[in-house]
Amino acid sequence: MSTTFLPALKLFVIALCFSVFTVAAYPVEPDFQSLWSEADNLRKEAASQGHEWRDTAKVLLEAKKEYKAGNHEKGLMLLSKGRAESLAASAQAAREKKQWNHRVVK
């Protein structure tokens, strides 16, 4: 190797290490709109089964509001909560559909 090549190689290695650490420190921001659409579709699915929870739509709208206001962490947290509520409502609907007749007085 020539000695003129070594400083350029060192600089390249340093730049590469810096870019790797930068990527590790700042992971890619999730696509909020697609995640929100998925959560809202799950909410609508629960609603179509007659089991949408009372505040889920409000939570999802608040998530969108917070995210647009720049509070990304809070927006994503609320989005996660709304998605979880929608999934739980659908699970509840499935349970009710399967077990309602056990609660009927005979």
Rosetta blueprint (number, residue, H / E / L):
1 M L
2 S L
3 T L
4 T L
5 F H
6 L H
7 P H
8 A H
9 L H
10 K H
11 L H
12 F H
13 V H
14 I H
15 A H
16 L H
17 C H
18 F H
19 S H
20 V H
21 F H
22 T H
23 V H
24 A H
25 A H
26 Y L
27 P L
28 V L
29 E L
30 P L
31 D L
32 F H
33 Q H
34 S H
35 L H
36 W H
37 S H
38 E H
39 A H
40 D H
41 N H
42 L H
43 R H
44 K H
45 E H
46 A H
47 A H
48 S H
49 Q L
50 G L
51 H L
52 E L
53 W L
54 R L
55 D L
56 T H
57 A H
58 K H
59 V H
60 L H
61 L H
62 E H
63 A H
64 K H
65 K H
66 E H
67 Y H
68 K H
69 A L
70 G L
71 N L
72 H H
73 E H
74 K H
75 G H
76 L H
77 M H
78 L H
79 L H
80 S H
81 K H
82 G H
83 R H
84 A H
85 E H
86 S H
87 L H
88 A H
89 A H
90 S H
91 A H
92 Q H
93 A H
94 A H
95 R H
96 E H
97 K H
98 K H
99 Q H
100 W H
101 N H
102 H H
103 R H
104 V L
105 V L
106 K L
